[in-house]
Amino acid sequence: MPLLTWRHLCYKRHLPCFNWLTADAIAHNFTHHDHILYFEPLPLPAEQVSLKSCFMKITLTFLCLLLPLGHYLDAQCYNLVWADEFDGTAIDNTKWSFQTGAGGWGNNEWQYYTDRNATVADGSLRIIARQESYLGADYTSARMRSINQGDWTYGKMEASIKLPQGKGIWPAFWMMPTNSVYGGWPRSGEIDIMEYLGHQTSIVYGTCHYGNSYLDKGQTSGSVNISPASFADGAFHTFAVEWEPSQIRWYVDGTHYLTYYAGDEGAYIFPFDQDFHFIFNLAVGGSWPGYPDGTTVFPQTLEVDYVRTYQLLSTLAIAGETLVDPQATGTAYAVPPIAGTTYAWTVPTGATISSGDGTPTITVDWGTTSGEVAVVLTNACGTRTLNLPVSVTANLAPNPGFEEDFSQWFTDLFDGAAANWAISTTEVHSGNKAMCVDVTNLGPQPWNIQLSPRSVELVSGESYTLQFWARADANNKTMSMAIINAGDFAYYTGNGYTLTDTWALYTHTFTAPATATSDVNLQFGHELGTYCLDDYLFARTAALPLTLVYFRGTARDKNNYLTWQTAREIDFSHFEVERSLDGVHFAKTGTVPGGNSINGAYQFVDDRPLSHNYYRLRQVDRDGTFDYSTMIFLENKRQAAIGISPTPATDFIQLTNVTPEEEIVVYNVNGQVVNVTYTRNAQGVELAVSQLRSGIYFVKIGGQTLKFVRG
């Protein structure tokens, strides 16, 4: 019989390992929870459970009748990707950072969080709340998080925790979004793995939050009540979630008690498809738990034995920059380190792996070509290929022209303000779409109506350029812009703009005052009316050989006419017009010198266009550095005939005007299909015919059949 060997990571002190199983035992130890099949472990005697991490083999004998269970076993093949066992003598600052301060933390809490109220000793983390005067507060405690040091989308997250007891004591083990890509709380979500009120020692809570704003939000929540027993029994308890693309499940000591299903958020944004990070904190007081009284004893301690993250191969992802400057060097890409796993990386043409090949983390030196960073992972759970699309561009803002509607953009309304956000296909500066907002009711502040692109990472001392095209429904309409710290909302820079009823370019250049994640808020809460925005740019100033105002094209007669305009040219050399049939493989089709245009206006005529044409501009500076424009697409139906050359041919045949989706089949004179390899390039498709015998052949593509001769 075939055997399956499965390695299982046992729990450290108080959970059972697996025993040896027979096929009958397997059949009796699968159970269903929420339509998902789980494997239930057989307990070992307590004296056989290791005090530290242990590995055991489970050899399962499968009969053909049991093979359908393989899918479920694969689905639960979790890989340990991150852990802190707290076995050292100090907090690991490669995994944790502290949040400090007072101010209530949005919950009217009483403590001041410091970095001195948490310690590691004797194999556990201790967060200690003390009653003491400190910087105006009467209590101190700690709040620590794994942001940018432990961040995941999907997985099994668990911690073994010993809980305190007392009125007004509020410990929590929870997760917050790392990048808040859908906007501020609660738009980007929150996952509370465990919350506990110190005066209700029999109950723990699990919750996930979502919504539009503090006053417009929802949640899915549940609790476990073990009365008359208590969670403050001096023992460690395990709190976990299993987070998958379609649902999140909550567990206490292995018992499932709550499930959130994708769609439960209703009309709110679904936020649980992005990276989240851990937070441990021990709050003193708050609107929910109430406040300490004469029965509350201090100090109070939240003790953590371990915290771990497991992931399925199917839910792993490559972490790294998706927007990089041309010729950028040392860009890091990583997947979690998993014991017993091999890593095979590939990068796009023109890019090189400068270090780390074959390991979980690589650095890449980029050229000028966009493409996918990919890695093939292989281990006992199987083989999985992960891909991360990367755009080589100076623009740090994805979807700058709203061609993907509001993807990577966030709208907010506050304090009674009202507006209708829309994607317009008529009020467009360039491309096919633009954003328009109709402001119907003002709030007390201009920022009560705001539009924000995805957060960007600023580097202290670096110069950045922001620009956009905008118009209003009348002259002398006001809008404004503010760049702030995404964490504490500190104001960095901003500007006000007076719009007209025609499209105009607005530019702002500034030097970053700190290295931090920042938000750009475009504010429309000054006046009633309609405002439109298009062609947004946020870039490092040094990465811009010029400022490109727009790039667009028109197919007319047998020609394609390309036009573009620049707002500034500093030490700029020339444009190279590149064309592609599939939007991936580009070739130069012409050169336009820079610096001698009238008002920055340029034109290029492609008098031999393809049927499907993707164009981009390679913008070259005098020192040889360059950047690419956004890509535009033109269809020229007058140039639809497929070309084939040369014929006769000995090695290769080039097909032109072939769209990427068209199937290609080659026949011999007897009507038999012959195998021919082909590759796509900027002009179409290249067929390799050197392996064919001499004679006449036919290529069928789309609705056309073409003849060629193999010489």
N, C-alpha and C positions, 0 to 999 in steps of 0.2 A: 504493500500500500504506500502511496506517496505520503511524505511527512512534511509538516509545516513547523518550523522552529520560530518561536516568537520570544523576543527579549522584552522583559517588562521591568520598568524602574519601580522598585518597591518604595513604599513610604517610609519615612525616617524613624518614627518611633511608635506610632499608634494605629497604623492601618495595616491590614493583612497583605502578605504576599500571595502569590498563586500556588496552588498545589498541582501535582501531576494529574492530568485529566485523561479520561478515556473518551471514546466517541460517545458513549452513553451519557457521560457526565457533561459533555459539551451540549448535547441536546437538551439537558435539564437545567442548564445554567444560562440560557439566553432569555431575556425578557424584553418586552416592548415598553418604551416610554415615548409618547407623542409621535408615534409612527416611525421611530428610529430604533433599531435593534441594538441592544447593549450586551456586553459580556459581563456577567456577574462573577467576581472572584470567589473561590473557595477559601475560607479562612484557615490559617495554620494555627496551631497552638501558640499562645503568646510567647512562650520561651523560644520559639523558632523564628520570630520576627526580628530582623536585624535592627540595631540601634542607629545605624546610619544607612546611607543609600546602598542598596544591594541590587544585584542583577540575578535573575533566575531564568532559566530556560523552561519554556512550556512546550512540550512536543505534542502536537495534536494529530491524531490519526483521522484522515478524511476518507470516507467512502464516497462513491460517485453521487449518492443521494444527498450528501451534505455539501456538495460543491456550490450550490446557490448561496450558502452562507458566506462564501469567500468575499462577496461584495461588502457585506457588513463588517467583516473583520478588517478589510482594507480601509473602510471608511473610519474605523476607530484606531488606526495605526498612528498614534500620536508620537511625535518626536520632541524630546526635551530640547528647547532652543534657548532658554534663559533661566537662570535660577540664582537666588542668593540664599545660601544655607546659614549665613551669619555665624560661621565657624571661626572667624578671626577675632581680633581684639579692637577693631575700629570699624566705623561705617565705611563701606567701599564707595569712594567718591567717583569711581568710574561707572557706578550704577545709580547713584542717588545724589540729589541736590535738595537743599532746604528752601522752603518758602517761609519767610520771616515777616513779622509785623503784627499789628493789632487791627482795630477798625471794624471788628465784627464779622469780617469775611462774608458779608451778604446774609448772615444768619443771626446777627445780634449776639455773637459769641463774646465771651469775656476775657479769653486768654490772649497773651502775647506769644506768638510762635517764635522760637529761637533755634539756633543750631547747637545748643548745649543741653537740650532736654531729651536727647536720644543717645543711647549707648549700645555697644555690642559686647557681649561677654557670655561665657558659658554656653555658647552655641545658640544664642537667640538675640534678637533685637528688642530693646526696651524703650518705649516712648513714655516719658514720665511727665505727668501734669503736677505742678507744685502750686501751693498757695503762697505767693510771695509778691512783693511790690517790685515791678520792673517796668521802667519807662512809661509810667502812668497806668499800668495795668496791675490788677491784684492777683493774677494767675499767669503762669507760664506753661508752655507745652511745646510740642514739635509737630511739624507737618513736612513730610519728605516725599519726593516724587522721583520717578524714573524718566522724566521727559528728555527726549533726544539721547537717552542712554538705554532705554528699554521701551520700545514702541512697537505695537503689533496691530495688524488687521486680522481678526479671527484667531481662534485657538482655545485651548483649555487653560484657564488662569486660576490658580488656587494658592491659598496660604493657610498655614496652620497657626492659629491664634489663641492666646489665653486672654480672656476678657476681664475687665475690672467691674466694680460694682459701686454705685453711689448716685444719689440724686444730682442731676445736672451734668453727668459724665456721658460723653457722646463720642465713642470711637468709631472709625470707619475704615474700610478697605474698599477702594473704588478706583474708577478709571475715568480720565478726561481726554478729549481729543487733543492730539499733539499740535495740529496745524489749524484747527477750526476752519476748515475749508468751506463750510456752509454758513459761516458767520458766528457771531458771539452767542453765548448761552441764551437759550437752550437749542439754538438752531443746529449746532454741530453735535449735540447729544451728550449724554453722561450715563455711565454704567456703574451703579452702586452694587458691588458684589456682596458687601456686608455692611449694614448699619445697625447700631444697637444703642438702646437708651439704658443708662446705668440703673434706673429705678425699675425697669421691667426686665428682670434677669432671665426670664423664660422665653423671651421673644427676640428674634433677629429678623431683619428686613432686607429684601432685595428689590431694586428698582432700576428702571431705565427712563431717562427724561428726554423729551423732544418738544418741538414747538417753534413759534416765531419770535416770542419775546417773553420777558418776565411776566407780563400780564396776559399773555396768550400762549399757553403751553399745555402739554399733556404728559402722562406718564403711564407706564405699566409697572405695577408693584405687587408684592406678595410678602408673606411672612411665615415663619415657623414658630409654633408655640409648643414647647416641650414641658409645660407645667404638669406636675408640680416640680419637675427637675429644673435645674438652673444652668445657664451658660457660664455663670460666674462660679463654677464649681472647682476652680483651681486646675482644670485640665485643659489641654489644647483641643480645639475643635477646628475642623477643616471647612473652609468656605470657598466655593468655586463657582465659576461659570464655564459653560461650553458655548462658545460664540461661533456661529456659522453664518454663511451669507443669508440664510432664510430665517434664522431664529437664534435666540439666546436662551439658554437654560440655566437655572440657578440650583445649587446644591448646598446642603449642610450635612457634613459627615457622611457624604455619599448618597444622601436622600434628596431626590429631585422634588422641588416644591413650586417652581414658577417657570413659565415659558412666555417669552415675547416672540411673536411671529411678525415677520416683515409684512407690513400692511396694517398692523395694529395702530400705527401712528395716524392713520386716516389721511386727512388732507395736508398734514404737516410734511416737511421734508424728511425723507428717510436718511438718517445720518450715520448709520452703523456700517459703513463700508470704507472707513478711513482708519488711520493709525490712532490708537489710544495708548495711554501710559498709566502706570500705577500711581496711586497716592495712599499713604498711610497717615492718619492724623488722629489725635486725641483732643477733642474740643472740650472746653469747659463752658457750659451754659449754651443757650441758644433758644430761638423761638419754638423749636420743636421739643427738645428734651426738657426745657425749663432750666432752672438755675440751682446751684448748690444751696443746701440749707444746713441746719445744725446737725443733720445726720450724716453729711458727706465727710468722709475722712480723706485727708491728703497726706502724702502723695498718692496718686492713682497711676497705675501702670498698664499700658497695652503691650503685651509681649508676643513677638512673632518668632516662631520656630524656623519657618522657611517660607519662601514665596517662589513659585515656579510658573513657567509658561511652556506649554506644549503646543505644537502645531502639526496639522496634517501636511503632507507634501503638496496636496492639492490647493492649500490655502497660503502657502509661503509666497513671498513677494520679494523682488529685488528692491533694496533701498538705495537711493541715489538721485542726483539731479536729473530732471527731465528737460530742462532748458539750459544749454551751455553755450558759452561764447565760442566762435570759431577760433581754432588753435588753442583752446583751453588745455591746460596740463594738470596732471595730478588729481583728476576728478575721481572720487571714491565711489565704488558700487559694492554692495554687500548683501549676503543672505545669512541667516543665522548659522553659527557653527554647530554641526550635529555630528556626534560620534559615529564613526564607521561610514561616513559619507564621502563620495568623491565629487569633485566640482570641475566641470568642463565649460570654460567661458568662451564666448565669441563676441566680437565687436564689429561695428560697421566698417566698410571700406574706407581707408584713409585714417582710421583711428588705430591705436596700438595699445596693448596692455603693457604698462610700464612696470608693474610689480604685482605680485600676488597670484599669478596664474596657477590654477590648481588648488587654491585655498578659498575659504568663504568670502574673502575681501580682496578686491583688485583695485588698482588705480589705472585710469585711462587717460592717455594723451589724445586729444581730439584733433581731427582735421577740419574739414568744412562740410562733411556729408552727414546728414541726419540718418537715423536708422535705429535698430534695436540692439541693446545690450542683452545677451542671452546667456543662460547657464543651464547645463544639464546636471541634475542631482541624482545620484544613484546610491541606494542603501537597502537595508533589509525590507523596508516598506515598499520598495519599487523604484521606478525611474520617473522623473518629472522634469519637464523643460519649462523654465520661467523666462519671460520676456519683458523688457522695459523699453518702450519707445522713447527715444531721446531726440529732441529738436536742437540742431545747431543754429542758434540765432542770438542776436544781441538783445532781443526783446524778452524781458523777464516775465511778461504777462501773457499767459495762454489765452487763446480765443480773443485776440485784440479787436477784431472787427465784427464780433457777434455773429459770425457765420455759423457757430454752433449754438445759437440762441443765447440763453443766460448761463450756459455751462461755464464754470469758474468765475462767475460774477454773483454778487449777493446784494439783495435789496432790503432796506430796512425803513420802517416807519415807526415813529415814537410820539408819545404825548398828544394823541388825537390828530396827528397829521394824516392826510389821505392823499393818495396818488395812484394812478394806474400805470403800471409798467408794461411795456410792450416791445416786441421786435418788429420793426418796420421793414418792408421790402420796397417802399416808395420813397421815403425820406432817407436816402442813402447817400453817403459821401463817396464811397468806393466799395467794390464788391457787391454782394447781393443783399446785405442786411445791415441794419443799424439799430441802436437802442433809442427809444423815445419814451419819455415819461410825461404824463399829463397830471400836473399838480392841481388838486381840487380843494384842498384845505391845508392851511399852514399850522404848524406847531409853534411853540414859543421860541424855538431855536432853529437856525438854518440847517443844522445837522439832524433835525428830526425827519428829514427825507434824504436818504443817502444811498448811493450806489458804490460798491467796493469790489475791486478785482481780488483775486487770490492773494494772500499775504506773501510778502517778499522778504528775503533775508538781506539786511543791510550790513555793510562792513564799515567800521568807524574810519573816518577820513577819506572814504571813497566818494567821488563825485558821481551823481546820478542825474539823468535827464528824464523828465516826464513830459509827454505831449499828447494832445488829443485834438480831434476836430469836433466842433460843436456848433449848433445853431439853435435859435428859439423861434417862437411864433410871432415875435415882434422885436423891434430894435430896443436896445438898452435894457435887456433883461439880465438879471444877475444870477450867477452861480458861484460856488467856491470850492476849494480843495484843501484838505488837511491831511498831512502824513503824521501818523502817531505810532507809538509803541503798542504792539498788539497785546502785550501782557498787562502793563500798568496804565495804558492810555496816555502816557506822557506825550505832549505835543512836540513835534520836531520842526515842522515847517508847513507853510501853506500859502494860499493866494486867493484873491477874488478876481472874477472875470466878468466883463460886460459883453454879453452876446448880442449878435445881430440876427436878422432873419435870413442870412445866407451863411453857408458853411465857412468857418474860419479856423485857423490853426492856433492853438494856445500851448505855450511851452513854459516849463519851470525847471530850473537846474539848481541843485542844492548839494551840500556836502553832509554825509551822514554823521550825526554827532555821537553815535554809539553803534556797536555791533549787536544787532537785535532783529527779531522778527517785527516787521512793520506792516501797517494797514494804510492804504490810500482811500480816503473817503471823499467821494465826489458829492457835493451837497447842493440840493435843489430846493431847499426850504426857504428861499428868500421871497419869491413872488409866485402868484398863481400863473398858470400857463403851461405851455408845452415846450419841452427841451429835448433835443436829440444829440446823440454822441456816437462817434465812430472812430476807427483807426487809432486806438489807444496804444501808447508806447511807454514802457518803463525800462530803462536800460542804464548800465554803467556808461558814463559819458565817454570814457576812454575806449569803449568797445565800438563806438560809432564813428566810422570814417566820414559819415555825413548823416544828416537828418532827412529821411525820405518822407515826403508829405503824403503822397499816394502813388499807387502803381495800378493801372487798369488797362483794359484792352477791348477792342471791337473787331469782329469779323465782318468784312465788307467786300463784296465781289469775291475775287480769288485771293485776297490778301488779308493778313491780320495786322491791325494797327495797334501798337503798344505806346502808351503815353505815361509819363511820370513826372513828378515835380519834387524838387528838393528845397528845404528851407535854409540850409547852411551847408557849406562844403569847406572843410578845413584840411589842407594838404591832401586833397582828393585827386586821384588819377583818372580812373575811367570806369565805365560799366561794361560788363560782359553779359549779353543776353543769352540765357540758357533755355533750351526747349526740351521737353520730354513727352513721350506718348503715354506713359503710365504714371507720371508723378513721382517716380523713384529714380529712374536712370536718366540723367540729364547730359546734354552735349551743347557746347557753345555754338550759337548760330549767328552771332554778330558782336561787334564792339562799338561802343559809343564813348568818345572822349568826354571827360568832365571839365568843369571850370570855365566853359565858354558858352553856356546857355543863356537865354534871355529869361530873366526872372525865375531861373531854376527849372525851366520847362524843357522836357526832352521828348523825342519821338523816335520810334524804330518801326520799320515796315518789314514784316516777314512776307516776302512775295512767293514763297514756296512752302506754305503751311501744310501740316498734316491734317487728317480729319479730326483728331482729338489732340489738343495742344495744351500742355502745362508750361507756363513760363515763369522764370524767376530772374532776378538781377543779381549778378555777382558784383558787389560794390567794392572796388579795389582802391586802397589808399596808396600814397606815393612810396611808403616804406614797405609795400608788399602785403600788408595785412588786409583782410577783407571780411565782408559780412554778406549775408544773403537777405534779399527782400522776402516778403511774403509771396506765396505762389498764387497765380491766377490761372483760370482755365478758359479756353476758347474752343468752341466747336466750329469747324469750317466745312459745311456740307458740300461745298463745291469741290472739295478735294478728297472725296470719299473713295476713289479707286485705289485698290491695293497694288503696290508695286512689287516686282520680284526681279532680283538681279544678283550676280551675273548668271547668264545661262548661254552656253554650257558652264558648269562649275565643277571644281574638283574638291574643294574643302568646305566652303561655306556659301550659303545663299541668304541674302538680306531681304526680308519682307518689310515693306513700309506701309504706314496707315493701318496698322493692326491694333485694335483696341485690346486692352489687357484681358478682358473677360472672354474673348473669342477663342473657341477651341480650334486647334490645328491638327489635321489628319493628313498623312502622306500615303499615297497609293502607288503601286507599280502599274504597268500597262495591263496586267491580268486582273486588276481590281483588288489585289491583296494589300492589306495595310502593312506598312513597313515601319519599323521603329527608328525614329530620328530624334536625337536630342536637340533641344533648342534653348536659347537664353534670350531674355528680353533686354533691349538696350534703348537708348534715347530715340532711335528712329523707328523702332518696332520690334521685330523678332529676327534672330539670326539662327538659321538651321545648320547643323553640322551634317554634311553629306559625304564626308570622305569614306565612310564605311560602306556606302552603297555601291552596287555594281554599276558599271556604265550602262546608260540607257535613258529612257523617257519616264518621267514621274509626274504625278499630279498632286497639288496641294489643295485641300479643301479647307476653307476658312470662312466662317460666317456663311453667307449665301453665294460665295464666289469659288470657282475652281480655276487654278492657275497651273500652267505646265512649265516644267523646267527639264533641262538635260544634264545628267551627270556625265561629264566628259571622261 
